[in-house]
Amino acid sequence: MYDAQREACLAAAQAGGKVLLGYFRKLDPATITEKTKNDVVSEADRAAEAAIRAELDFHFPQYGFLGEEGGSHGSADIRWIVDPLDGTLNFVQGFPHWCVSVALWDAEGPVVGCVLDPLRDDCFLAVRGLGATWNGKPMRVSQQAGLDGAFIATGFAFQLGERWPLFNAALGRVFPRAKGIRRAGSAALDLAHVACGIFDGYFELGLKPWDLAAGVLLVQEAGGVITDWEGGQGWFESGNLVVGNPGVQRELRACLHQT
């Protein structure tokens, strides 16, 4: 089931990754612009999205498409949700931590998802109900018992704006309990790294659909849990995520909910 969609998803992510490798640390500064303050986009983002969309349209022209750069096209009932370059600021600065995220969603949620890290040749792939893989091998979330001593990922962008005090208060609650907190600048990779057990948990506010569309399926199919900060299932609409293996996610969510 979904074999063709899975292969199209993977092929599209690979097409985008190939484009990005050609641009990395070779970008013309004149092609980098700000969408809003401190939110940049480059020629690489647009070229990668075009390559991804061409691949997906070739295989499934009947499906809709939502891309970070090109917006929404076609059906919203079943559509690809794409971030051609998650970690754009890292990319334009030459910091080697960024990825491609491609997912297919229907009315029930994510169907297939791929997060591809071209620099490390790491491919994270999942299909609804069929599990998740890391470079072709099954992957599972970590077995860390709880938040105390956990290795946690987070993210915060300039666009947090007036929500920064809320996030900062939450960070202050998590910090004394986790053995380490990392903010690497790519939500999709953070989610993939929770799914494969590198991180035990992850939290962030205000993500966009393309940031999380593939990563959440990876986590779910690898045995992880996802809620919003209140413990509900409104995370796709709000972009407020608390993610982790069951024990860590439960304690992390309780910690964040106190804010």
N, C-alpha and C positions, 0 to 999 in steps of 0.2 A: 504494500500500500504506500502511495506517495513516492514511489521510486523515481518517477520522471521528475516530479517537483524537487526531490532531493538533489538529483543530478544537475538540474537547471540552477538551483540555488548555489551549489558548489562551483559550477562552471562560471557563474556570474561573479562570485566572490573572487575567483582566480583571475578573471579578466580585469576586474578592478585593481587587484593587487599588482598585476603585471604593469599596468599603467602607472601606478604610484611608485613602484620601484624605479621607473625611468625618470621620475621627477625628484626623488628624495635627495636632498642636499645639492640640487642643481636648479632650484627654482629661480626664475627671474623675479627680483623684488617688485618689479613693476606690475606683476600679475597677481600680487597679494593685496587684497582690499579688506576693509572692515564692513561687515553687514550692520553691526551696531558696535558701540564702543567695546573694544577688546575682544570682539567676536569676529575672527578673520575667516576669509575664504580665499582660495587660490585657484589658479588654472588647473592644478592637479585634482582638486575636488571635483571640478566640473567635468574634466576629461574622464575621470574614473567613473563618475555617475553615468555618463553617456555610454561607456563601454558596458557597464553593468546592465543598464536598461536595454541596450541593443541585444544582449544575450538573453535576457528574460523575455523580451518581446518576440524573439525568434522562436522560443519554445512554447510560450503561453501568451499569445497576443490578446487573448480574451480576458486576462486578469488585469486588475487595476494596478496602479503604481503610485507610491508615495516616497519621494526622495527628499533628503534634506535640502538639496540645492534647487531641484526642479519643481518641487511642490507635488500636488496631487493630480492624477489623471485617471480617467476611467472609473470602473466599478469600485465602490468602497466595501462591497459585500465580501469579495475575496481579492486581496491585493498584496503585492510585494511592498515591504517597508524597508527602505535602504538608507544606510549611512555610508556613503562611498569612502569617507575618510573620518573615522572617529579618533579624535586626537589631533585635530588640524593645527592647533597652536604648537604642539610638540613637533609636528611634521615641519612646519615652516621655520622653526627654530633649529631644526636638525637633531632634535632629541629623539632617540630611536625607540619610541613607544607609541604605536598607533596601529590601527587595524581597519579592515573592511567588515561591515555588518550587513547581512542580507537575510530577510525572513519573509515567509509567506503567512499571512493571517486570514482567517475566515471569521464568521460570526461567533465561533466558539473560542477564538484566540489563536495562538501561534500553531502553525501546522509543521513547517520546517524552518530551520534556522542555521546559519553558518556565520561564525566569527573567524576571520582569517588574519593571522599575523604574518605578513609576508617576510619580514626581516628575520624572524626565527623559524620560518617554515612550519608554524603551528596552525593546525586546522581543527577547529572545534565545530562539531556538526551534530544536529539532533533532529529527530522526527517524532511527532506526537505519538505517544504510546509505544515507541520502539526504542527508547533509550538514547543516550548521547555518547559520542566518541571523541577522543583526542588523538589525532593522527591515526585514525582507523581502529583504535583500541577502546574498549568500553571505559567510561570514566564515571566516578562517583564523587560526591562531596566528601569533605573530611570527616573524621570521627572525633574531632575535638568535642569534649563534653559540654562546655559552656563558655560564657564570655570571659571568665577569668583565665588569663593565659592564652587567649585567642589571638590570631593574626588577622587583622581587619583592614579592609580597603574602604576608602571613602572618596568623595569628590565634592568640590565646591568651585563654582565659577563666579566671575565678576558679576554675572547677571542675577546672582542671588539677591542683590540689592538689600531691601529692607528685611529679607528673611535671614540675613547673616546672624543677627543676635540669637534667633532660634537655633540655627545650626551650631553656632559657637557654644551655646549652653549644652546642646546634646553632645558635642565633642568633649566638653569638659566632664560629662558623666561617663563616657566610654573610656577616655584616656587612662584613668587610674586602674582599670581592670584588664585592658588588652595588653598583651606583651609587645605588640607593635601595631602601628596604624600607618598605612601608606596612601598617599594621594598622587597617583601616577598620571592622571589626566586623560584616561580613556574608559568611559563607563562600560562599553561593550567588552573590553578586555578584562575589566574588573569582574564582570559577571562570568565570563568564561573561566577566569581563574578561581572563582568560587566553585564553579561546577566541577573543575578537575581537582579540587582539594588544595590548591596553592594557598588561597585565602580561606578562612573559616567563615567569614561573614563580610557584609558590605552594606553601607547605607548612604543615601544621597537624597537631596531635595530637587524637585523641578526638572527632571529629565524630560526629554522630548521622545515621541514614539520611536523615532529612528535610533535613538541612543540605546534603547532597551529591547527592541522587538525580537532580535535573535537571541540575545543573552538570557532573557528570562526563560525561554524554552530549554536552553542548555541546562540551566539550574534545575528546573522542574524535572526534566528527564534524568538528571543525575541524582535525584533524591533530595533536592533542596526545597526550601520553603520561601515564599515571597508574600509579603503583605505591604500595605502602606504603614505609615508611622503610627496610625491609630489601631493597627491590627486588622484592618478591613481589606477588601479586595478592590479598592478604588485606585490602585497604584498606576494603572495605565493612563487614566484620566489626569491624575495629579502629577505623575512623575516622581512621586515620593516613595522611595523603595527602602525596605529592610529585607535583607536576603542572607541566607546562610543554611548550614545544616540544621536539622530540627532543634537541637539543643542550643546552639549558638544564636539562631534566629529568635527563638523565644526569649532569651535573656537580653539580647540586644534590643529587641522591640520593646520590652518592658522598660529598659533603661532610657530609650529615646522617648517613649510615651510620657515619661515624667516631665518632659519639657513642655 
